[in-house]
């Protein structure tokens, strides 16, 4: 399954107006969180002191694009969906006229080799299938300068993680006084992935949807979730998306072939990891 096929299904043009309309209430990992932006900002401020930096952002994440432009770095963003790149500009605070947009498949793009000082990715890698993972990492390696960095947030699971069904997760949180909506959303997403073969699958919560939405309304009335969280969860359960979660050994065997890990640490969501690495 190619990246082009995956992403064209993930964000077809007719889904963009709805995505844009609901962007401000979209919850992580569908949208990069303020916590994650603080992590990116902190590490990049410590790591890169020069301003004449060439950066590449995988995807259309407006917050990452803003982060680069705010530092005066030369920014290139690459996404297979040009309309998505343009649509996300309305959420950018910096002057995006300085940004170079490339409309291309990450697996097939002909970008210059040894060109970028930094490649940034927030969950973008999880948009490709397991078989395409080595190719994507190889491309990023080629695009980076010999002194270049790859900084990303991604997700994988190890043997200790126990996947639960949708019903089990909802039942568990229905008995919790305090509901961590980010973790709830992430666990619900994981419940739809058939992780054993690491293929890309659709999220689909259409079964018993009315029952689930009624439960969310009750949580809100009980002051267990906020109005914004309620809106975000309703949008989430009404949407269909696709992505993949990798096994730890699958991910690292490909990653460490092309990059030397400088630092790694957990992210805000269940199973999320940050990796700061240099080109090998």
ABEGO torsion letter per residue (X at the ends): XBAAAAAAAABBAAAAAAAAAAAAABBOAABBBAAAAAAAAAAAAAABABABBBBBBBEABAAAAAAAAAAGBBBBBBBABAAAAAAAAAABABBAAABBBBBBBAAABBBBBGABABBBBBGAAAABBAAAAAAAAAAAAAABBAABBBBBBBBBBBAABBBBBAAAAAAAAAABABBBAAAAAAAAAAAABBAAAGBBBBBBAABGAAAAAAAAAAAAAAGABBAAAAAAAAAAAABBBBBBBBBAAAAAAAAAAABBBABBBBBABBGBBBBBBBBX
